[in-house]
């Protein structure tokens, strides 16, 4: 993996950021799936019409699962650096 010293582009597209950083090729299927789940959560939470639907889909158990997976993913990234 190479580390890009440039500032990341201003985007919420996690797939794009992972490709630009050079880590995408090292991601497991589960990590790629996590990115696919997390990316729209940020965007949809910004729009009032989507908030109700988003809140209904995120149970406490689902949120805790996403937090745990995200923490593991962050640790994986930190080890790569």
C-alpha positions as CSV (number, residue, x, y, z in Angstrom):
1,X,0.0,0.0,0.0
2,X,1.2,3.5,-0.7
3,X,0.4,6.5,1.3
4,X,-0.8,9.6,-0.6
5,X,0.5,12.7,1.1
6,X,-2.0,15.0,-0.7
7,X,-5.1,16.2,1.1
8,X,-8.0,14.0,0.4
9,X,-10.7,15.3,-2.0
10,X,-13.8,16.8,-0.4
11,X,-16.3,14.0,-0.8
12,X,-18.3,11.6,1.3
13,X,-17.8,8.8,-1.2
14,X,-16.0,6.2,0.9
15,X,-15.4,3.9,-2.1
16,X,-13.7,6.7,-4.0
17,X,-11.6,7.8,-1.0
18,X,-10.5,4.2,-0.4
19,X,-9.5,3.9,-4.1
20,X,-7.7,7.2,-4.1
21,X,-5.8,6.3,-0.9
22,X,-4.7,3.0,-2.4
23,X,-6.3,0.7,0.2
24,X,-9.3,-0.4,-1.9
25,X,-7.4,-3.4,-3.3
26,X,-6.6,-4.6,0.2
27,X,-10.1,-4.4,1.5
28,X,-12.0,-7.6,2.3
29,X,-15.5,-8.1,0.9
30,X,-16.9,-7.4,4.4
31,X,-15.0,-4.1,4.6
32,X,-16.3,-3.1,1.1
33,X,-19.8,-4.0,2.2
34,X,-19.3,-1.8,5.3
35,X,-18.3,1.1,3.2
36,X,-21.5,0.6,1.1
37,X,-23.6,0.6,4.2
38,X,-21.9,3.6,5.9
39,X,-21.7,5.9,2.8
40,X,-25.5,6.6,2.3
41,X,-26.1,7.0,6.1
42,X,-24.1,10.2,6.1
43,X,-25.9,11.6,3.0
44,X,-29.4,10.5,4.0
45,X,-29.1,11.9,7.5
46,X,-28.7,15.4,6.0
47,X,-32.1,15.4,4.4
48,X,-35.2,15.7,6.5
49,X,-37.3,13.6,4.2
50,X,-34.9,10.7,4.6
51,X,-34.3,11.0,8.4
52,X,-37.6,9.3,9.4
53,X,-36.9,6.4,7.1
54,X,-33.3,6.2,8.3
55,X,-34.2,6.3,12.0
56,X,-36.7,3.5,11.5
57,X,-34.1,1.3,9.9
58,X,-31.5,1.8,12.5
59,X,-32.2,-0.2,15.7
60,X,-30.0,0.0,18.7
61,X,-28.6,-3.4,17.8
62,X,-27.9,-2.4,14.2
63,X,-26.2,0.8,15.3
64,X,-24.0,-1.0,17.8
65,X,-23.0,-3.5,15.1
66,X,-22.1,-0.7,12.7
67,X,-20.1,1.1,15.5
68,X,-18.2,-2.1,16.3
69,X,-17.4,-2.9,12.6
70,X,-16.3,0.7,12.0
71,X,-14.0,0.6,15.0
72,X,-12.4,-2.6,13.7
73,X,-12.1,-1.0,10.3
74,X,-10.4,2.1,11.7
75,X,-7.9,-0.2,13.6
76,X,-7.2,-2.1,10.4
77,X,-6.5,1.2,8.6
78,X,-4.3,2.5,11.4
79,X,-2.2,-0.7,11.2
80,X,-1.8,-0.2,7.5
81,X,-0.3,3.2,8.1
